[in-house]
Amino acid sequence: QVQLRESGPGLVKPSQTLSLTCTVSGASITKNWYFWSWIRQPPGKELEWVGTIRSNGSTYYSPSLKSRTSITRDTSKNQFSLQLSSVTPEDTAVYYCARGPKVNVNRQIGSWGQGTQVIVSS
């Protein structure tokens, strides 16, 4: 079965770039028709879609984050990554990577990583 695991620094200073990597096993990020997404959940708030990369490399971003967001991939490692620049404390959240049949923020749909906590603070 497909497994996803997030990795990256747990603490980022304001104005710096948040960088996370999702390592995928059990499925190829370059095949089929899945949406490979980053979703986050700030403390006390609902899940928020950040962005998605498709099997052909096409990317889609939340309008509110598009100017600061980049999703890339390393097909040789079966990984896709998130870069969120110019972060502020409002970017503090648990960040998830996920695979699903569509863009969604419902954890009952698709396969999700366990999440990784990222704190933006000085």
N, C-alpha and C positions, 0 to 999 in steps of 0.2 A: 504494500500500500504506500501511497505517497506520504512522505514526511517532509516537513519544513521546519527550519531552525533559524532564528534570528541571532545575529551576533553584531557586536560593536560596542563602543564606549558607552558606559552608563551615565557619564557626567560630561556635559558640554557647557562651555562658557558662552554667555551672551555675545552675539555678533559672529560667532564661529559657525562652522558647518557641521551639521549632524550627519554622520555617515553610518549606515547600517547595511548588512549583507544578509540575504536569505539564501541558505544552502538547501537545495532540493534533492531528495533521493526518491527512487521509486517511480519517477516520471521525468520526461524531458521537457524543459521549458521552451523548446523550439518546435515541438510537435503538438498535434491536435488543435483544439480550438479554445483552450482555456484562457481565462483572464488571470494573470498573476499580479496580485495587488498588494499594496501597503495600506494598512488601516491603523488608526491610532485611537486611544481612549484617554483623554485627560482626566485627572482626578475628579470624581463626582459628575462626570459628563458622559454622554452617549458616545458610541463608536462613530468615528469620522473617517470617511474615505479620503486617502491622500492621493493615490495615483495607481496606475495599472500599466503593465507592459504585456503585449500580446506575443504569440509565438513567432510572428514575423518581425518583431522588434518595435512595432508601433506603440506609442505611449499616449496616455491620457492622464490629465491631472485635474484635481479639484480647482475650480476657478479661483478660490480664495488663496490657494497656495501655489498656483502655477508659476508665478514669477520667481519663486524661490526653490522650486522642486525639480529634481532630475532623477529619473529612473534609468539605470543602465543594466547591462547584463554581460556575463562572461560565460559563453556557451560551452567552452571547454571544461569549465568547472561546474556547470549546471547551477549557476548562481545568478541572482539579480539583486541589485543594490539600490539604496535610496540615499540621495544627498539633499539635505534641506539646509539652505544657506541662511545667514543672517538671523540666527535663532534668537528668540526671546524666552523669558520664563513661561509664556503662554504655550510654548511648544512642548513643555513637560508633559509626558504621557507614557503609557505603555504602547509600544509599537509592535504590530503584528504583520507578518506576511501571510498570504493566503492564496489558495487556488480555488476558483469557482467557475461555474458556467456563465456568470455575468458579474458585473460590478455590484457588490452588495456589502452591507454592514451587518448581516445577520450571521452570527456564529454557528447557527444550525445548518447553514448552506456551505457546501464545499469543505475544503481541508484547511486548517489553520495551524500556524506555529503556536508555541506556548506563550509568545510575547516576550518583549524585553523592555525593562523600565529605562527610560532616558530622562534625566533631570537636567534642566538648563538653569544654571546658577553660577554666580561668581564664587 
